[in-house]
Amino acid sequence: MAYGNLIDGRAIAAQLQGELIQRIAALKARGLQAGLAFVRVGEDPASKVYVGRKEKTSVELGIVSETHVLPEVASEAELLQLIAKLNADPRLHGILVQAPLPKHIRQEVVYASVLPAKDVDGFHPVNVGLLSQGRVRFAPCTPFGVMEMLRREGIDPRGKRAVVVGRSSLVGSPMANLLLHKGVQGDATVTVAHSRTP
């Protein structure tokens, strides 16, 4: 069975990584070494895998990265103290706090504590607000990746009807915003479908 309308995400990722290697090397030649910090709280198996992949990709791209792991029982104050330290570190240009966080730590407080200019996940309220206005600085990776795949495949959402299933703050809502705003290659008519499950 032929699937002529499928998008090859792996091929696009490989192409994008090749471009990034060149851009990062050009920055390094100008004396700027890109730096990322990954923060994980606890030993959630999926989180360990995700952060491990991010570390591996950083090495492949030529980005200096460091990972900070706090125990599951770490307090919110301890996590905020670590983020403040990373915010102040001029070697680090981006900070990614891996979800999920333990239940005793308020996710919204943590995401709001990362400097907006270092919030490469796009979760800080300032970056969410900019996204909702179509003035994207950083966007969550999954919806941004979808838009990048559409762009590279020559699929123009303008004037089309798009359905986004789910309204989460990490994927559904930012995906709808990216599709809505023509300034970010959107300008589609967007319906957000959501079903609450028990």
ABEGO torsion letter per residue (X at the ends): XBBAABBBAAAAAAAAAAAAAAAAAAAAAAGBBBBBBBBBBEABAAAAAAAAAAAAAAAAAGBBBBBBBBBAABBAAAAAAAAAAAAABAABABBBBBOBBBAABBAAAAAAABBAAABAAGABAAAAAAAAAGBBABBBAAAAAAAAAAAAAGBBABGBBBBBBEABAAAAAAAAAAAABAAAGBGBBBBBBBBBBX
